[in-house]
Amino acid sequence: MFKGLGQIGDMAKMMKAAQEMQQKVTELQAELETLEVQGESGAGLVKARCTAKGVLTGLDIDPSIFNPDEKEVVEDLILAAIKDAQQKAQDKSQAEMSKLTEGLGLPADMKMPF
């Protein structure tokens, strides 16, 4: 049907693939906003939860660490748990994006613009 239109047909395939990829990326972005990961510090005394997009959603602090003389230690544990959760969020996001790009036949280490 499209004989002689080889390059136009190829372009149409590429455009369709790009649209499909855009839709899958949009769906993944929405999923990453609700997917949660948990980081912790102090052998689990402080736990932080955040979305795979890195938005902090909660903290769980064991009451045994509340000693006025160790305020700085508690602050450090809280920061460490938040950083751990955010790192896990970034790792999860990259892992999910890698699954998507591999499924589309793109290189696994291809960086997306978001």
N, C-alpha and C positions, 0 to 999 in steps of 0.2 A: 504494500500500500504506500509506503513512504520510500520506495526505491529512489535513489538519486538525492535523497535528503539526509544522507548518513550523518553529517555533522549536526544538523538540526535535531535529528532523532536522539543523538548522543547528548546534546544540550538539554533536551527535554527530560531525559533520564536523570541527568545531573541535577536539574532543577527540582525534580520530584524527590530525589534522594536528599537534597538540601532541605526541602520542606519537611520531610519525614524526620530528619535529624533535628531540626528546629523544634518540632512538636515533642520529640522524645526528650530533648534537653529541657524544655519547659516543664514537662511532666516530672522529670527528675528534680528540677529546682523546687517544685512544690512539695515533692516527697521529702527532700532534705530539710525543709522547714518544720516538718513534724517528726522526723526521725530523731530520737534522742540517744545520746551517749553519756556515760558517766565517768568522771575522773575522780581520783582520790589521793589523799596524802595521809601521812601519819599512820600507816597500816590500817587505813579505813576509818580513822577517827573523824576525818573531814571528807565529805563527798560532795561533788558538784555535778549538776546535770546541765547539759546544754543541747541545743538542736545541732544537727550536722552542719548547719550554717554558722555555728559558733555563738548563738545567742544563749546566754545564761538563763536557765529556767528554774533552777532550785539549788538549795544548799541543805545538807544534812550534817549537823555538827553534834558529835557526841558530847554530852554535858560534862563528862569527866575532864575535859581539857580546859574548863573555865576556872582558871586560877589567876587572880589579879596580878600576881608576881610574874606570870608568864604571858603577858599580853602580846608581846612581840612574837612569841612562838606560835600563838594561836593565829595571829595575823599572817605569819609566814605559811602556816598549814593551809589556811583558807586560800591564799594566793596560789599556792602550789596545786591545790585541788582544782581550782578554776583553770589554771594553765594546762593541767593534765587533761581536763575535759575538753578544752578548746583544741588541744593537739589531736586528741582522739577524734574530735569532730572534723578537723581538717583531713585527717587520714581517711575517715569514713567517706567523706565527700569525694576525695580523690579516687578512692577504690570504686565507688559507685560510678563516677564519671569514666573511669577506665573500662568498667564493664560495658558501658554504653558505647564508647568509641570502638572497643574491640568487636562488639556486636555489629557495628556498622562497617567493619573492615578497615578502620583507621588505625594508625599506629598507637600502641598502648600509652606511649609517653607524650602523645600530642596534647598540648596545652590548649584548653578552651578559653575563650575570652571572658570568663567570669569567675 
